[in-house]
Amino acid sequence: MAIEVRIPTILRSYTGGAKAVEGAGTTLAELLTDLDGQYNGLRGRLITDDGGLHRFVNIYVNDEDVRFTGSLETKVADGDSVTILPAVAGGAFGFAALAALGWTGGADVALRGQVLAAH
């Protein structure tokens, strides 16, 4: 058994178009490192140069926002479900956030705690 990670449209170029991938680790940081070994460059879109979670990205483990459960040190285990969503604010700031992630349209977007699927 592995940890399922749901990938937003904006990052699927790193996963060969896969909507969901599997990885391993005991913390979110280890999981992202494992995924980066399989899908080079993915971790760099989620983690800042300082080693923290990028502020334009929301990650949920079993529907719990990791910002409230230990961030990158959040524990994960086989059978867990991880969802990665770009965070979007309104106005020009929202477009800057999407541009920072390389968004060109058609992404699943988290807005005020709701997931909007724009296809």
C-alpha positions as CSV (number, residue, x, y, z in Angstrom):
1,M,0.0,0.0,0.0
2,A,1.2,3.5,-0.7
3,I,0.2,7.1,-0.1
4,E,-2.0,8.6,-2.9
5,V,-1.3,12.1,-3.9
6,R,-3.8,14.0,-6.0
7,I,-2.1,16.4,-8.4
8,P,-3.8,19.7,-9.7
9,T,-3.8,20.3,-13.4
10,I,-1.2,23.0,-13.1
11,L,1.4,20.5,-11.8
12,R,0.5,17.5,-14.0
13,S,3.2,18.4,-16.5
14,Y,5.6,17.0,-13.9
15,T,3.7,13.8,-13.5
16,G,3.2,13.0,-17.2
17,G,-0.4,14.1,-17.0
18,A,-1.3,11.8,-14.1
19,K,-4.1,13.1,-11.9
20,A,-2.9,11.0,-8.9
21,V,0.4,9.4,-8.1
22,E,1.7,7.3,-5.3
23,G,4.6,7.8,-3.0
24,A,6.1,6.8,0.4
25,G,7.4,8.5,3.5
26,T,6.6,9.0,7.2
27,T,6.3,12.8,7.0
28,L,5.0,15.1,4.3
29,A,8.6,16.3,3.7
30,E,9.7,12.7,3.0
31,L,6.8,12.0,0.8
32,L,7.5,15.1,-1.3
33,T,11.2,14.1,-1.6
34,D,10.1,10.6,-2.7
35,L,7.8,12.1,-5.3
36,D,10.5,14.4,-6.5
37,G,12.7,11.4,-7.2
38,Q,9.9,10.0,-9.4
39,Y,8.8,13.3,-10.9
40,N,11.8,15.6,-11.1
41,G,11.0,19.3,-10.3
42,L,7.6,18.7,-8.5
43,R,9.0,19.4,-5.0
44,G,10.5,22.7,-6.2
45,R,7.0,24.0,-7.1
46,L,5.8,23.3,-3.6
47,I,8.7,24.2,-1.3
48,T,10.4,27.5,-1.0
49,D,14.2,28.1,-1.2
50,D,14.1,28.4,2.6
51,G,12.6,24.9,2.9
52,G,9.1,25.9,3.9
53,L,5.8,25.2,2.2
54,H,5.2,27.8,-0.6
55,R,2.4,30.2,0.5
56,F,0.6,29.8,-2.8
57,V,0.1,26.1,-2.2
58,N,-2.4,24.3,0.0
59,I,-1.7,20.6,0.9
60,Y,-4.2,18.4,2.7
61,V,-3.6,15.1,4.4
62,N,-6.9,13.2,4.7
63,D,-8.7,16.5,4.2
64,E,-6.8,18.3,7.0
65,D,-4.8,21.4,6.0
66,V,-1.1,20.7,6.9
67,R,-0.6,24.3,7.9
68,F,-2.5,23.3,11.1
69,T,-1.1,19.8,11.6
70,G,2.7,20.3,11.4
71,S,3.3,21.6,7.9
72,L,6.1,19.6,6.3
73,E,6.5,17.5,9.5
74,T,2.9,16.3,9.3
75,K,2.9,12.5,9.7
76,V,1.7,10.4,6.7
77,A,1.2,6.6,6.4
78,D,0.3,4.0,3.9
79,G,-3.4,4.5,2.8
80,D,-3.4,8.2,3.5
81,S,-4.7,10.6,0.8
82,V,-2.8,13.8,0.1
83,T,-4.3,16.6,-2.0
84,I,-2.2,19.5,-3.5
85,L,-4.1,22.6,-4.5
86,P,-2.9,26.0,-5.6
87,A,-4.3,28.7,-3.3
88,V,-5.9,31.7,-5.0
89,A,-6.8,35.1,-3.7
90,G,-8.9,37.6,-5.6
91,G,-7.6,40.4,-7.8
92,A,-4.1,40.9,-9.1
93,F,-2.7,39.0,-6.2
94,G,-4.5,35.9,-7.3
95,F,-3.0,36.1,-10.8
96,A,0.4,36.6,-9.3
97,A,0.0,33.5,-7.2
98,L,-1.1,31.5,-10.2
99,A,1.8,32.9,-12.3
100,A,4.3,31.9,-9.5
101,L,3.0,28.3,-9.9
102,G,3.2,28.5,-13.7
103,W,-0.6,28.3,-14.2
104,T,-1.9,28.8,-17.7
105,G,-5.5,27.8,-17.2
106,G,-7.6,24.8,-16.5
107,A,-6.4,24.2,-12.9
108,D,-8.3,22.9,-9.8
109,V,-8.2,25.9,-7.5
110,A,-8.8,26.3,-3.8
111,L,-10.7,29.5,-3.0
112,R,-11.8,30.3,0.6
113,G,-11.8,26.6,1.5
114,Q,-13.8,25.4,-1.5
115,V,-12.3,23.5,-4.4
116,L,-13.3,24.9,-7.8
117,A,-12.7,22.7,-10.8
118,A,-12.1,24.8,-13.9
119,H,-11.8,22.6,-16.9
